[in-house]
């Protein structure tokens, strides 16, 4: 029997939160963009070891430019956060320090993975040029479209919850 843990994906609109979840849960990707209104919940069991597994209850929240405006009721009981930004849109990561500090101040014991999505739209030189912004914070660069490192992202967060 596995334990259930609530994971919340947050970030600006259009950064690929829904696409990351679909890639992880259903192993699919679609170019059709549908705005998440409110919250959408998915589940997937993750095997950590032969004897241990965990069920991730994944909350896909609507994108907001200011995470402090997220309904606090959506965040109650969160066991882990995935903060997602779009590597191809600087506006989605220009306040990274402030937003991560907000999470740290308000949810100090909740593990957070910071993810730069859409790495298929930028090259490695771009990531290196922006290392001053990314290095102190970013745990993963992923592509929901290609499936690059998406499974690893969720697995590492699941391991942190055990």
SVG drawing of the C-alpha trace seen along z (x, -y; Angstrom):
<svg xmlns="http://www.w3.org/2000/svg" viewBox="-12 -40 39 45">
<polyline fill="none" stroke="black" stroke-width="0.4" points="0.0,0.0 1.3,-3.4 0.9,-6.7 -0.7,-9.6 1.1,-12.9 -0.2,-16.2 2.0,-17.9 1.1,-21.4 2.5,-22.8 2.6,-26.6 3.9,-29.2 2.8,-31.8 0.1,-31.0 1.4,-29.1 4.6,-27.8 3.6,-24.2 2.3,-23.0 -0.5,-21.0 1.8,-19.6 4.3,-18.4 1.5,-16.6 0.1,-15.0 3.6,-13.9 4.2,-12.4 0.7,-10.8 -0.3,-9.8 3.0,-10.0 1.3,-12.3 1.8,-15.8 -0.6,-18.0 0.0,-21.4 -3.6,-22.4 -3.4,-25.0 -6.2,-25.0 -6.1,-27.4 -6.5,-25.8 -9.2,-27.5 -9.1,-26.9 -7.5,-23.5 -7.2,-20.2 -6.2,-17.1 -4.4,-14.0 -2.9,-10.9 0.0,-8.6 1.8,-6.0 5.5,-6.1 7.7,-3.2 10.6,-4.4 12.1,-1.0 10.9,2.6 9.2,2.2 8.1,-1.5 5.8,-3.4 4.0,-6.7 0.9,-8.0 1.3,-11.5 -1.9,-13.5 -0.9,-16.3 -2.7,-19.7 -2.4,-21.7 -3.2,-25.3 -4.2,-28.1 -1.3,-30.3 -0.8,-33.6 1.9,-36.2 2.0,-36.6 2.0,-33.3 1.1,-35.2 -2.4,-35.6 -3.0,-31.8 -6.0,-30.8 -4.5,-29.5 -7.1,-26.8 -5.5,-25.2 -2.2,-25.1 -3.4,-23.6 -1.8,-20.2 0.7,-20.4 3.6,-17.9 5.7,-19.2 5.8,-22.0 7.0,-22.1 7.6,-25.7 7.6,-25.9 8.8,-28.6 9.2,-28.9 12.8,-29.2 11.6,-31.0 9.7,-33.7 11.9,-35.8 8.8,-37.4 8.1,-33.9 11.4,-33.8 12.4,-37.5 10.8,-37.3 12.2,-33.9 14.0,-35.0 10.9,-36.7 8.5,-33.9 10.8,-31.2 11.3,-33.3 7.5,-33.5 7.3,-29.7 10.2,-29.3 8.7,-31.8 5.2,-30.4 5.9,-26.7 9.3,-26.3 9.2,-22.5 7.7,-21.7 10.2,-20.4 10.2,-22.5 11.6,-21.6 12.2,-24.5 11.9,-23.6 12.8,-25.5 10.4,-24.0 10.5,-24.2 14.2,-23.5 13.5,-22.3 13.0,-26.0 16.4,-27.3 19.9,-26.1 22.6,-25.2 24.4,-28.5 21.2,-30.4 21.1,-28.4 24.8,-29.0 24.4,-32.8 21.7,-33.0 23.4,-30.8 23.4,-33.7 19.6,-33.6 19.2,-29.8 22.1,-28.2 21.2,-29.1 17.6,-27.9 16.9,-25.6 16.7,-21.8 15.8,-20.7 15.6,-21.9 12.9,-19.8 10.8,-19.6 7.2,-18.4 7.0,-18.2 10.0,-15.8 9.5,-14.2 13.1,-15.1 13.7,-14.6 10.0,-14.8 10.0,-11.4 13.2,-12.2 11.7,-15.4 8.6,-13.7 10.7,-10.7 13.2,-13.0 10.4,-14.9 8.7,-11.6 12.0,-10.4 12.3,-13.7 8.8,-12.9 9.6,-9.5"/>
</svg>
